[in-house]
Every structure is written in structure tokens, then in C-alpha cells.
Amino acid sequence: MIAKYLSGLMGGVALVSGCLASEAGAQISLPRHETRVLTLERAEAAAADSPVRVEVTPPGAITLLSEPVFLSGEKRAYLRLQGEQPGPATIAADGRKETFLVTPEDSPSRAAARPPEITAPAEGAVVWGEVNVGVELWADAARSLGTGQVHLEVSDGQRLEPVESWEAVDGPFRRFRFEFKPGGKAAGAVSFTAVIEEKDGPSSRSEARRCWLAGEDSKVVAGGECEALRGVERPEKYPGTLKVAFDPAASEGRFVRTTARRPALLIPIEPSEEGWYALALRGRGELGGGTFPSLQIAHGKKGEKLTSARVTGAHWQTLAAGRPFRLKAGQDLLVV
């Protein structure tokens, strides 16, 4: 039983531009005609715009949809590619080499419509207030797959329509955001199921995503605005200075902009007793590189990852930051 929850930084924000990154050295599966984004990273920021030469082996196995450029002052560049010829292939760029296996587009995984997938909140997350649910759906307009209407079914019988949606213009996935408002519901389990109703075929359902509604006895032990944390003392391993920007739609008109892992948002806390805690933030993200950004929450002293969460839309929203995590009593630090 979860004893209490940490409601952190309501009105704060992590505003980032997301991308897909591959695991170096591993063979990457790439279905024919599907796209993937690779992230290239350097230790030092570029002094001027620097295009990167990319080599594909064998030629024609993979098409480059966008060539990477390290923009002036940036440490990252992004490469979008698309599978063309089934079989093994390699990409070499900026001293990095990735191995791909391009698979036939008529493979069993692509022969029929795929069910939608719930991306947020996480399985087992503690939620309260406005709950935002993100859904992804693979679409193939040429085969009329994944092109139907999508709605969300809640375990209490509600049927919700999306409040935001994005068509598959930057990759093969359509994306949706739903809002669930528990109202005065008692603490307990709640589940969400995404459903697509195809125009010329059977409907398809996602796996149910089970979460936990926090009760009124849940104790808020910390909260505030992210920009108020700009002056928090930063250990040497968390260098940098938070950037505060302005947006009339943000809480109190200001927000913290985090477009990379550093500088991280540091949240000083002091739980009065050991137990399970949950974190929520208010933020938004931009669709970039074919996906929305993710947040990682880590233990500041130990450096270990506690949980993670996916941003679900471009409008300001409450983000249930992953699953509950256990903290000991006393002064501590969370890193976002």
C-alpha cells in the first residue's frame, strides 16, 4: 500500500524536443519503408554549422531522408533514414557505425493493423487531478491500416475523445492525447484502453494500462514552481544554469526550458519518513524526430534512475512522472 505521495512542482515544466536514439553496437531492425532517427553527439559544441558525411553500405539499402548538421553552438545532430532493400546494411557517420537489418514490409508484423499503444502514464503510476493519457498508433495509409478513429475507454465506463492529435507526417505513427478527470472518485485502481475503429475492418484494442488513483489522505510534501529552483545549489556533477522563459499559457507565465540532459532540474526534498512517493510535473513538449520527449527522474545522491515518463502533447499538461519510488527520511535531491 502506498503511504504517501510527493506532488512536485505543479506548474513547472520540462520543455524538450525529442528524438529516437539507438543503442550503439546493437543491430537495429528497420522494416522496409519505415523510418528511424539516429542521434549523433560530440563532446564539444560546434563553432559553426558543420554538415556530416554519411556512408551507406551497400548503396541503396537505406535512404537518407535528412542529412545531419551540427548547428553552431550545438553538440547534437540528427539523421533520419528509411529502409529500402531487405537485408543487412550499415550507416557510418562522424566516427559512429550502426548495423541495420532491413526487413520486408510484408512481414507478419506489417501484414495486419497493429493495435494502438498507450505511452503514458506508466503501468502502475499514481495519478490525481487531471490525468493525461498518450496513445501511439502505427499507420499505413497505402493499405488503409491504422487510419480509423481512436478513442479511450476508462474502467469506470467513460469513453473519451482525443483533445490533441498528430497525423503520421514525421514517421509512421499517429499520436493522440486524452484527458481524464477523476473528480471526486475514491482512491483505487483505474485502467485505460485505447481503441481504433477502422473504416473497413475490425476494431483493435490496446492492452489495458492500469494506474492507481491517489486518495484525499495522500500528503503533499513538496511543491512549487520550477523556475523557483534556479538558485538551488548544484553539486559538481550537475553543472549548468537553468534557463527561464516566458509563456502566457504557463503557470505564472514562466517556465524552465530543458532541451538537453544538462542542466538538469534539481528538486531538493526532505521526507519526514521512509516510504513510497510519486512525482508530478506540469509541462509540455514538441514533436521532433518522430516522437515526443521523455523525462528521467534520478536519485541525486546515489545517481540511480528512479523512474521515467513520456510527454504526451504540445499543450501544458500534468505529467505523472512514472511509477512510485521509495525514499528514506531526511534531506535528499531528485534530478529531472
KOLSEDO-454151 format. One record per residue (C-alpha): residue in three letters; z negated, y, x. Coordinates in steps of 0.25 Angstrom, whole numbers, padded with zeros to 4 digits, always signed. Each point is the difference from the previous one (the first is absolute). Example, Ala and Ser with C-alpha at 12.3 -4.5 7.8 and 13.67 -1.06 7.14 Angstrom:
2
Ala-0031-0018+0049Ser+0002+0014+0006
***
This chain:
336
Met+0000+0000+0000Ile+0004+0013+0006Ala-0013+0009+0000Lys+0006+0014+0002Tyr+0013+0007+0004Leu+0004+0011+0009Ser+0008+0010-0007Gly+0006+0008+0011Leu+0008+0013+0000Met+0005+0002-0014Gly+0010+0011+0001Gly+0003-0004+0015Val+0014-0005+0004Ala+0007-0008+0010Leu+0015+0005-0001Val+0009-0008+0009Ser+0014-0005+0001Gly+0001-0015+0000Cys+0009-0010+0007Leu+0001-0015+0003Ala-0003-0004+0014Ser+0003-0014+0005Glu-0009-0009+0009Ala+0006+0001+0014Gly+0004-0014+0005Ala+0001-0007-0013Gln+0013-0004-0007Ile+0003+0009-0012Ser+0006-0006-0012Leu+0011+0009-0006Pro+0008-0004-0012Arg+0014+0004+0000His+0003+0014-0006Glu-0015+0003+0000Thr-0006+0011+0009Arg-0011+0001+0009Val-0007+0012+0008Leu-0004-0001+0014Thr-0010+0010+0006Leu+0002+0004+0015Glu-0012+0006+0007Arg-0002+0007+0013Ala-0013+0004+0007Glu+0005+0015+0002Ala+0006+0009-0010Ala+0015+0004+0002Ala+0003+0013+0006Ala+0013+0001-0007Asp+0007-0008-0011Ser+0004-0013+0007Pro+0010-0010-0006Val-0003-0014+0003Arg+0011-0010+0004Val+0000-0013-0008Glu+0007-0013+0003Val+0002-0011-0010Thr+0003-0015+0005Pro+0009-0006-0005Pro+0008+0013-0004Gly+0001+0001-0015Ala-0011-0009-0003Ile-0009+0012-0004Thr+0005+0014-0005Leu-0007+0012+0004Leu-0002+0009-0012Ser-0008+0011+0007Glu-0001+0002+0015Pro-0013+0003+0006Val-0003+0014+0006Phe-0013+0004+0006Leu-0002+0015-0005Ser-0005+0010+0008Gly-0016-0001+0001Glu+0000-0014-0007Lys-0004-0013+0006Arg+0007-0009-0010Ala+0014-0003-0005Tyr+0006-0008-0011Leu+0011-0010+0000Arg+0006-0005-0014Leu+0009-0013+0001Gln+0006-0009-0010Gly+0003-0015+0002Glu+0015-0004+0000Gln+0003-0013+0006Pro-0009-0012-0002Gly-0006-0006+0013Pro-0009+0005+0012Ala+0002+0014+0005Thr-0007+0010+0009Ile-0002+0015+0000Ala-0003+0007+0013Ala-0005+0015+0000Asp-0008+0009+0009Gly-0005-0012+0008Arg-0004-0008-0012Lys+0007-0013-0004Glu-0002-0007-0014Thr+0006-0013-0005Phe+0005-0002-0014Leu+0005-0011-0008Val+0010+0005-0011Thr-0001-0010-0012Pro+0011-0002-0010Glu-0001+0009-0012Asp+0002-0012-0009Ser-0013-0006+0005Pro-0010-0006-0011Ser-0009+0012+0002Arg+0012+0009-0005Ala+0007-0009-0010Ala-0009+0005-0011Ala-0008+0012-0004Arg-0013+0002+0008Pro-0013+0003-0008Pro-0006+0014+0002Glu-0011+0001+0010Ile-0013+0009-0001Thr-0002+0007+0013Ala-0013+0008-0004Pro-0012-0001-0003Ala-0003-0012+0009Glu-0005-0013-0005Gly-0015+0001-0003Ala+0000+0015+0002Val-0011+0008-0007Val+0006+0011-0009Trp-0005+0011-0009Gly+0005+0013-0007Glu+0015+0001+0001Val+0006-0013+0005Asn+0014+0001+0006Val+0008-0013+0001Gly+0012-0001+0009Val+0011-0010-0003Glu+0013-0004+0008Leu+0012-0007-0005Trp+0011-0006+0008Ala+0013+0004-0007Asp+0015-0004+0002Ala+0008+0009-0009Ala+0013-0008+0003Arg-0006-0013-0006Ser-0008+0008-0011Leu-0013-0005+0006Gly-0012+0008+0000Thr+0006+0011-0008Gly-0008-0001-0013Gln-0011+0008-0006Val-0014-0002+0007His-0014+0001-0007Leu-0014-0004+0004Glu-0009-0008-0009Val-0015+0001+0001Ser-0010-0011-0003Asp-0006+0009-0011Gly+0013-0001-0007Gln+0006+0013+0004Arg+0014+0002+0003Leu+0003+0011+0010Glu+0014+0007+0003Pro+0002+0006+0014Val-0004+0014+0003Glu+0009+0001+0012Ser+0012-0009+0005Trp+0010+0000+0011Glu+0013-0008+0000Ala+0005-0008+0011Val+0007+0011+0008Asp-0006-0002+0013Gly-0001-0015+0001Pro+0000-0012-0010Phe-0013+0003-0007Arg-0003+0008-0013Arg-0014+0006+0000Phe-0009+0004-0012Arg-0014+0006-0002Phe-0009-0002-0012Glu-0013+0007-0004Phe-0011-0008-0006Lys-0012+0008-0006Pro-0012-0009-0002Gly-0007+0010-0009Gly-0014-0005-0003Lys+0003-0015+0002Ala-0012-0008+0006Ala+0000-0005+0014Gly+0007-0013+0002Ala+0013-0006+0004Val+0014+0006-0004Ser+0014-0006+0003Phe+0014+0006+0001Thr+0013-0007-0002Ala+0014+0007+0002Val+0011-0005-0009Ile+0015+0003+0001Glu+0009-0002-0012Glu+0014-0003+0005Lys+0011+0005-0009Asp+0008-0013+0001Gly-0010-0010+0004Pro-0015-0005-0002Ser-0012+0009+0004Ser-0007-0002+0013Arg-0015+0002+0002Ser-0008+0003+0013Glu-0012-0008+0004Ala-0013+0007-0007Arg-0007+0010+0009Arg-0015-0002-0002Cys-0009+0012+0003Trp-0015+0004-0004Leu-0003+0012-0009Ala-0013+0007+0006Gly-0011+0002-0009Glu-0008+0013-0003Asp-0011-0005+0009Ser+0009+0001+0012Lys-0006+0010+0009Val+0009+0010+0007Val-0006+0002+0014Ala+0010+0010+0006Gly+0012+0008-0005Gly+0007+0013+0003Glu+0013+0007+0004Cys+0008-0006+0012Glu+0002+0014+0006Ala-0015+0002+0001Leu+0000-0011+0010Arg+0009+0008+0010Gly-0013+0004+0008Val-0005-0014+0001Glu-0004-0004+0015Arg+0011-0009+0005Pro-0003-0011+0010Glu+0009-0001+0012Lys+0008-0012-0006Tyr+0004+0008-0012Pro+0006+0013+0006Gly+0007+0011-0007Thr-0002+0010-0011Leu+0003-0002-0015Lys+0011+0009-0006Val-0004+0007-0013Ala+0012+0004-0009Phe+0001+0007-0014Asp+0005-0005-0013Pro-0004+0006-0013Ala+0000-0014-0007Ala-0010-0006+0010Ser-0015+0001-0002Glu-0005+0014+0003Gly+0015+0003+0005Arg-0002-0006+0013Phe+0002-0014+0007Val+0000-0007+0013Arg+0014-0004+0005Thr+0000-0013+0008Thr+0014-0004+0004Ala-0004-0010+0011Arg-0012-0009+0005Arg-0005+0012+0007Pro-0008+0009-0002Ala-0008-0010-0009Leu-0008+0005-0012Leu-0015-0002+0004Ile-0010-0002-0011Pro-0015+0001+0004Ile-0009-0008-0009Glu-0014-0005-0001Pro-0003-0011-0009Ser-0015-0001-0004Glu+0001-0016+0000Glu+0009-0011+0004Gly+0010-0005-0011Trp+0014+0001-0005Tyr+0008+0013-0001Ala+0013+0004-0005Leu+0008+0013+0004Ala+0010+0008-0009Leu+0008+0012+0005Arg+0009+0009-0008Gly+0014+0002+0007Arg+0015-0002-0001Gly+0011-0005+0009Glu+0015+0002+0002Leu+0010-0011-0002Gly+0006-0002+0014Gly+0007-0011+0008Gly+0001-0008-0013Thr-0015-0001-0003Phe-0013+0008-0003Pro-0010+0002+0011Ser-0013-0008+0001Leu-0014+0004+0004Gln-0009-0008+0009Ile-0015+0001+0000Ala-0008-0004+0012His-0014+0000+0005Gly-0002+0012+0009Lys-0010-0006+0009Lys+0005-0014+0001Gly+0015+0003-0001Glu+0002-0012-0009Lys+0009+0001-0012Leu-0007+0000-0013Thr+0011+0001-0011Ser+0013+0006-0003Ala+0007+0007-0012Arg+0015+0003-0004Val+0003+0014-0005Thr+0007-0002-0014Gly+0007+0013-0002Ala+0004+0015+0003His-0009+0007-0009Trp-0015+0002+0002Gln-0008-0013-0004Thr-0013-0007+0002Leu+0002-0011+0010Ala-0010-0012+0000Ala+0000-0003+0015Gly+0001-0015+0001Arg-0011-0010-0002Pro-0015+0003+0001Phe-0006-0001+0014Arg-0014-0002+0005Leu-0008+0010+0007Lys-0014+0001+0006Ala-0010+0011-0002Gly+0000+0012+0008Gln+0010+0010+0006Asp+0014-0005+0001Leu+0014+0004+0001Leu+0013-0004-0008Val+0013+0002+0006Val+0013+0002-0009
***
